[in-house]
Amino acid sequence: MSEETLYERLGEREAIEAVVDEFYDRVLADDELVAYFEDSDPADLRRHQTQFLSHVTGGPVQWDGDDMATAHDHLGVTPADFGRVAEHLDDALGEFDVPDAEREEVMDAVASLEGAVVSADD
């Protein structure tokens, strides 16, 4: 019997969509982060993040967006703001009682992206 993917253990697309909605509710309400998203369509953000998280957690989804460096290069993301976004994701996972092991796997995946997301000159 094959081991379940993280995507399956998280509850698949419906559960990931719920976490993403909670995550963006938190991020877009954060006065220190909202400026990063002022030119973005919230529905597109949620759709892309759901697709991305589904892909990186082993779901049957192909990522069709830009690579992380290209997608974030123009934003000037600071290490502190990257950390705030990660905290909001962790809190959103906690809101849905995602078990610690799965939360840690998701957060490790996010941490591995910091170098691509944070601007080199910050």
N, C-alpha and C positions, 0 to 999 in steps of 0.2 A: 504494500500500500504506500502510495507516495505521500510525502509530507505536504501539508497545506501551505500555500503561499501566505505571505503577510497580508496581501490583498484579501484573501479568503478569511483569515483570522480576524481582520478588521471588520468584516461584515459585508464586503464587496461594495459595489457602486453606491447603493442607497446609503450605507453607513458613511462612506467617504464623503458623499455629497453633504450629509448632515454636518459632519465635522468641518468641512470647508465653509459651509454657511455660517456656522458659529465662529470660525476663525476670522472670516472677513467682517462679521459684525463687530468683533473685537478690534481688529486692525483699523477699520474705517472710523471707529469711535475714538481712536488713540490720536490725540492732538499732535503728538510728536511724529506720527507716521503718515497721517492722512495726506500730506502734501505729495508724497510719492505716487499717490493714486488719483490725483485730481484730474488728470487727462485720460483716465481709464473708464471704460464701461464696467460697472460692477458685475453685471451678468456675464460679460466676457471673462472677467477675472475669475469668477467662481467656476465657470465652465473649464477654463484652462487649468486652474489649480486642481480640479477634480480629475481631469484627464491626466495631468502630471503625476499626482499622487497615486492614481490607479496604475499608471505605468511603472513607477519606481517601486511599487510594492508587489509587483509580479502579476498584476492583472492582465486580462486579455485586451490591452489597450496600447496602441502605438502613439507615442508622443509626436505631434506634428508641429510643435512650436519651435521657436529659436532655441539654441543652446543657452544655458544660463548666463554665460558671460555676455553674449550678444543682447539678450533680453534685458539685462540690468546695467549695461555699461554706461548709458546716458543718464542714469539716475543718481549717481554719486552716493550709493549706499554706504553708510559708515558701519564699522564693526558694532557699535552700540545699537544702532537701529536694526541691524541683522539679528542681534541678540533679542531685541524687543519682539520682533516678528516671530522668532523661534519660541519665545515664551508664550505668545498668544496661541501658537499652534499647540504647544504642550498643554496649555490650559483648555483649549477646545477639545483635545483628545480626552483630557480628564473629565470634562463636562459630560462626556458620553461613556464614562467608566471604562475606557479602553485599558486593559490590563497593563501593568508596569512593563512587562517584557516587550509587548508590542509598541508601547509608547517609546521605549528606549530605542527600538529598531527604527521607528520613524524619525526620531530626533537625531539618531546617528546618521541617517541618510541626509537629513537637512544640514547637519554640521559639516558633512563632507562637501557641501556646495558653497560654503562660505567664501572660499578663495575665488570662485567664479562670480559670485554675486556682489561682494564688497569691492568698491573701487580701489584700485591699486594705490592711488595717491592719498587715500584716507587712512 
